[in-house]
Structures are given as structure tokens and as C-alpha cells.
Amino acid sequence: MLPPGRRERKKAETRRKIADTARRLFLERGYDAVGIRDVAAEADVAVTTVFAHFASKEALVFQQDQEFEQGLVRAVTDRTPDEPLVPALRREVLALVRHCTADGSAPIRRMIEASPALRAYEDSMMLRHAQALAAAVAADPGQPRSATACRALARFAVDAYGLAREADDPQEAVDEVFRMIGAAWGAAAPAVTPAAGTATGS
């Protein structure tokens, strides 16, 4: 039996092999023309092994789904105490956009856009990411905003990814959207009520 470290590396290697094989077959033959059995045979694994790593055929295309969600959450939870929330999220979203607009990504994007099943899966995935991000923001220590404000911030941040990915200048699009997000987030902060007996000025 493999020790824990080697076992995890082996699982990661198998997952990567399956995902890379699936993407290659999808791009060569077309998404609809390739089945799970085709992927399993080409990757030299059992069909049950494919499903042990990926819950559906659609998930094979979005192989870094979990990593992207975890990155958004960590942008909130792992930032330094003196780092504001919105710039931390902007940095993570920009990193995701750069990853998904890198050289070689266009054929995959065209495949997703051409498939109703993949577009629907992506929409549900983005909603799930926004929900996870909203929960992390709401749980942030000292967070004074309402649950609605936290959910709105999360949805806008995730939507910024989609908008920037399609823009001619992705970085400028991220900057533009996050300027608006920052202004809205600042406006959502509750007003500070002066302490009793404190002069408020004229």
C-alpha cells in the first residue's frame, strides 16, 4: 500500500491524466462525440476511476473548478490583517482571468460556448463559487456589512471574471469592474454612530 504522500501524488497524477486526455479528445472529435467510456479507454483507466475523480462529463472540461473556488475563498481568509478585502479579491480574479485567457485557451472557450450543456454547467459552477465566496466574506472577522452586501460583493467579483475574460483588454476590464465594486462596498459600510456626548460638528 502506498504511503499517504505518494498516494495523494498518484491520485493527482491520475486525475490530471484523465482530464488532459478528455480535453484532447473533446478538441479532436468534438465534445458531443466523446463519451466517458472513450475517455477511460484512451487514458487506460476504468470508467469507475473517471467518476471517482470527476462527477460528470462536463466536469472533465472544468478540471480546475475546485482550485478556482478555493483560490477565491483564500483571497479572503488568507490575506494579511492589514490588507483590504476588495484589492485582495481583485488580485485573485485577475490571476484567474490571466490563466483562462492564456495562449491555447481559445479552442476550449469556443467548445464551451458551442455546448448548451457546458454553458449550463459553467453557470451553475460560477453560482457555487459566488456562494462559497459570500460565505467566506460574511465570516470574515470584524465584517460589518449585511449578508446581502456580502452576497452582492461575491456575485460582482465572480461576474468580473466572466466580463474580463471576454474583453479585449482583460486587465483593464478587471480594474474597471473592481473600481465600481470598491465604491459599492465602501457605500455598504454601516454609518458610525457618534458616541453619546460626542460633538458632531455643524
Order of alpha helices (4+ residues) and beta strands (2+ residues): alpha-alpha-alpha-alpha-alpha-alpha-alpha-alpha-alpha-alpha
